[in-house]
């Protein structure tokens, strides 16, 4: 069977999937060599990092459930996972995503303008402390009571006090130095407030609600200044946690910079596929690969890894391979993992978008024990 290339070399969605035949055969070379994944289109050559991808995913998810069950640390015998900070196997399980889902997306008015405003405002900074600073200043954060000058004053004061207002998870672009509304701005946060204002003036919440696919949401967001492929995909995913849209996370994927590095560490050749098609292939074959490697992967209470999760895992295995497989280089040339792991003392009460139908299952971890309160 073949997996035809999409027209766009970097994107794939379920719109294409209706006409795509999913590859069903996976062949392996001699065990002493890197395994080879073969498609009728052409062979995709794998490296040893490919197997580390699956082992990393399984062990990182085991760590999640061990901590959820309240087990005392250390939660892994893998020295790399024990020493360095890595995100969860499931994006929605990460601390900031959990805060967004429980305290931003589903807290407050369910009006589409308000849900959109809260979600994008939070994600522009992607930092819990910044959101809570705004809540302290204004009570509820609402579009109805929003004022550029008042929000600017709070954020400017935070920086003057030496506080960071942006997350270190990824770099937010500053955007152009001029806008259609105001004079040249030198502060990044002012541009981002103006960007959100422009989205609201363009009635983007209504337009997002009328989209027929996650790709359409991505394309709307991608049309705004400084919102590139990576941010547009992240924002589309976060909006899809809310009540605004309800698309499958298997609909669409865009490989971010870290994921692209991870892909190139796992694959010597993509076998004629593009990055998004490789991620889709990996997502489609996860059960086969876990079984092949003898790994007992615990899903998120029945929810298998989605495209966004597999994309994130490529980003994380890029970092993991810097220590586990230092001889295999990615495009970035990075050789160190910067962030050390420090267990947080702040509990998380896990809660996912209600439309996923898994919240009632969270009180029991897969081994049957009752879950603890934190990750």
Steps between C-alpha positions, in 0.01 A plus 500: 500500500612854445471826688487773232666831564270790577507816290641701791844363594464583870135440586259210506144467625209260507375674187774309318449185705180401325700421186816373672576133536681450830814285474440168668835323472805565716815301431815493711858446391753287682481565877859618504409791275259790537150370417359588159143613455391429144221647293424404143575863414866472606691383810510726803831443678493505878767560761525356852334819627174375348478224760596748771198704392263221602691410815504864604123533442422189702729587792390864513138385522596251773654786696175694463293216644748419778485858619124509458474191721699679769805274478812645666784603273713427316238408241735352239826312469581683177779740603418751226129519586590519869739793452343718231161660450282359221138565416239228541423251225160669470512876445176557691655345813768766531466747785436809286250319276318375807483851639368631169230236476372526857565863593473685171306316230221369723499765771291807431247588235437242228435779249714432192665842510595455864629143456712601203629815673600313818664213314710705259593757766626222724690330217667818379691500828458130588591572860280429801655779708413757233139384484464507876652848513230617259232328707631668815482837330161464331316215669356305211690543174235590243487651155199703606710695753831487312705818467833516317633772731411316820639165383812669367552672837480171692743321267740793482506520880572126523805539278615806692492286814726245332233238435483296182168520319572248221552127527839354413332209322530671163598843374216733410591718199487874554326581175544815293598827661199681353130422500201640321365648821787624714844648462818297517498269803815388677337257747409154377199466730340811351519355154340177624216687669443687174513172308223360719299821457528462122378141518198612700424784258516248217236290678741209508310315776195482274707402199681228695166362617391473137806304387446150364845365585799562722695591188259791440557628854875473445475695175298780661756539778789469258378812323599727789831683529767305693280187526700238315424133440610388847298757696195466276496123560550538875223762523266286288563206733430711810180642351396143424515421873221755548134505403576704187596204282483123527734350243688175537864548596564247226381749239810706445864546601785743444856410601662766717875575500581257782289224344679546169831443678358191669370363173841535338661321791254210469506476120793505260243523222124561501441266208338767285265623772488848648536574873128509573441171317775334702340622824165365381659166412653478847168586667316242288748225590557569869341178626706295252824663606437475873419131457803438279729643767325320786388828660184527710385848415228637728270724300325801650205297632434354156599807296787403271779738407372766262690679223580794730642257758713313246626834368593609854671168566729557202595832657572331834696212348716758323607616848521148641724386214753777576604289799393147398624523140748790488653370175173567313461867419190696407476817295536734800831352612401528866683263730374581851168476683464828684226437755553276801209314654370632830180348632233762565337511840184652355231237445309457174145375502486355151207596285471479123257650248163346596434406136780242526291298745788392729462717811289243684784248461778706654452376858649161407841454335550206259642263762179534701631720780333825593672804358678763704458874450813612323730464205 
